[in-house]
Amino acid sequence: MRGKQQHRFYSLTKAAIVLAVCACHVISAKAQTDSATVVNAKWNAVHVAPGIILKQCWFDSTLFHSSQNISILEVKLSRKNHAGIGSEAKQLKPTHEYAQERNAVAAINGTFFNMKEGGSEDYIRSNGKAINATLVKDGQRSFHQQAAITISRNKVNIVQWDSTAAWEDNLPGKEVMVSGPLLVYKNKIIEWPLKTGFFGRNPRSVLAMRKKKLYLIAVDGRNEKAAGMSIAELSLLMHWLKMYNAINLDGGGSTTLWVKNYPYGGVVNHPSDNHQWLHSDAYKPGMDLDNLPADTTRWDHTGERPVANVILIERR
C-alpha cells in the first residue's frame, strides 16, 4: 500500500511539474507576442514643438489580452526644452491650470496627494524650496516613497531610495519629487510582489528616461476601450519601449496628460473620473475618488481631477 501511495505521489508531482512548465511556456510566448505588438505598433505622431513629439496608439484587444490606449510625450532635453515641477502646499487644481500659469508646453499629473486636505504625501522641492515633506506612516515608507525625480537645469534623473531617513533632503537639484514605485531602474525591471488593488489594472502616469530624452506617459483605464495596466504590465511596457529608468506617478482618476494647443482643452488622454463622481450619491467631499465606480462606457477628455503637483515641460 505504501509503495502505491508513493507511486501516486510521484505521478501527481510529475504531472504538476509538467503543467507548470507548460504554463511558463504559454506565458513566455504571450509575453513575446505582446513585446512584438508594442515594438511593431504604428504610433500616430504629432509635432508639438521643436524636439517635442506626441505619440499615441490604441491597441484593440491586442495587448495583455486587453484593449489599451497609450499616449507618450517625447521630449529632447536641451537649453530650450526643460522640465520643472508645479505644486501647491495645500491647494488642489487641475493639471492644465499649473501648466497655463507657467506657460508650459505640456504637463502630466505628479505624485500622490491628500484628497481631503490637499498637499503632497511625498516630498516636493520646487525652485530650491521644500514644499511638502514625505509623510512616513508607522516608520515604514510606502511603495510610492522609495524613489524620486530630480531636476537640475535641463537634466532629469530618477534615483532610488538609499534606506536613510533624510534621503530626500540631501538629494541634489532645485526640483525634487518623491514618487513610485520604480518600474525600470538602470535597464532592469523592478518586480513587486503585490498584484491586486493599487498594483492591479488602473490608469497610469509615468515619467521615463532614455538617453537624453524624457518621456511623459499616460495609460488610460477603467473603460471598455482601455483596461489600464497593472504595475507588472506597466514595467514590461517600459522595458519594451527600451526605457533606461522609469517611475510610476499617481494614477487612477488623477492620470492627466496635457499638451498646449491640443484639442479638447489640451487634455490628451481620457480621464477615468469623467465627472461621474460629481453626480454620484456615494461621493463625499474629500473622499478617495478612486473608490467610486468609473463610467466604463463614456470615452472623452473631460473629468480632469484636481491634483497637488505636476511635472511641467517648458521652453525658454
CORDAMO-V580200 format. One line per field, one symbol per residue. ss: DSSP state (H for helix, E for strand, C for the rest). phi: phi as a letter, one per 20 degrees, with the letter a starting at -180 (. if undefined). burial: 1 if it has 16 or more other ideal C-beta (glycine too) atoms within 10 Angstrom, else 0. Layout:
BEGIN
ss = ???
phi = ???
burial = ???
END
This chain:
BEGIN
ss = CHHHHHHHHHHHHHHHHHHHHHHHHHHHHHHHHHHHHHHCCCCEEEEEECCEEEEEEEEEEEECCEEEEEEEEEEECCCCEEEEEEECCCCCECHHHHHHHCCCCEEEECCCECCCCCCECCCEEECCEEEECCCCECCECCHHHCEEEEEECCEEEEEECCCCCCCHHHCCCCEEEEECCEEEECCEECCCCCCCHHHCCECEEEEEEECCEEEEEEECCCECCECCECHHHHHHHHHHCCCCEEEECCCHHHCCEEECCCCHHHECCCCCCCCHHHHCCCCCCCCCHHHCCCCCCCCCCCCCCCECEEEEEEEC
phi = .fffffffffffffffffffffffffffffffffgffffefeeedcfeagnccddcbdeelccllbecccccdecefafedbdbcdbcfcfdbfgffgfffdlfebacgdefbefednnfecgccclndfecefeedlmcffgecdbbddcblddccdcdgemefegffeffofcbceaqffdcclmdfeedffcdmgfefbgccbdccbldddcdcddfalbfebfncfffffffgfffemffcbcfdfcmffgbddcgmfgmmnfeedgfflmgffdefefcgnffffeefeefdfcbdenfefceabdddcce
burial = 0000000000000000000000000000000001001100100000011001111111100011011111111110100011111111000111111110000111111111101001111111110000110100000011111111111001010111100000110010101111111111100001010000011011111111110011111111111011111111111111111011111111111111111101000111111111011000000000001101011000001011111111111110
END
